[in-house]
Amino acid sequence: MRHGKKVNHLSRQTGHRKSMLANMACSLIEHKRINTTVAKAKALKQFIEPLITKSKEDTTHNRRIVFAYLRNKYGVTELFREVAAKVGDRPGGYTRIIKMGNRLGDNADMAMIELVDFNELYNGGKKEEKKGRTRRAKKTTETPAAPKAPVAAAPVVEEVAPIVEEVVETPAAEVVETPAVEETPVAEVETPEVVEEAPAVAEVEETPADEAPETPEAPATEEDKKDEEA
């Protein structure tokens, strides 16, 4: 009779049982599924699901509580990082037990326990359906906005055309002003007049000619001396 027997002792003492469940929980967190007996799988389900609920709120207090049960810092880190991110939206039922038949040696009932959110075969179809619905909703919102764009663009093109005609007229005014630039070579023609003024320098050189007649006055002085002597 099992009066008041709420916990399956699994034929082990308290310390041995807690250590075994902690090791199995760390293996389940690391590999996402493990094979064991049905009795151990049910005990592990009761042991690990409260810890996964604690991992949804990442605080120092919750990490210390989980570490007291798992006794493995690497298991605690992976639980709060990877598992909590996948399980955040699920209100409960984080694990699944699938019976695998009897073991050959002792004919014990075997089962596989896994984390529900990490099974891609069962959850793959649900994710695709959600994506399909969101894509259809986006297409319906985008279709009415398409015909409005060309209507607003048509008048803008008509306003640009007359602006181009005004720009063509502006170069005509510039062409008329170009002959005024041709008058500048007249200043260059005046430069030869400056060259003709150069002979004025030759006239300055004639000034020594005035001094040359003074030299013949020397014989004149000698005649004067002869006249004086006479």
Secondary structure, 3 states (H helix, E strand, C coil): CCCCCCCCCCCCCHHHHHHHHHHHHHHHHHHCEEEEEHHHHHHHHHHHHHHHHHHCCCCHHHHHHHHHHHCCHHHHHHHHHHHHHHHCCCCCCCEEEEEEEECCCCCCEEEEEEEHHHCHHHHHHHHHHHHHHHHHHHHHHHHHHCCHHHHHHHHHHHHHHHHHHHHHHHHHHHHHHCHHHHCCHHHHHCHHHHHHCCCHHHHHHCHHHHHHHHCCHHHHHHHHHHHHHC
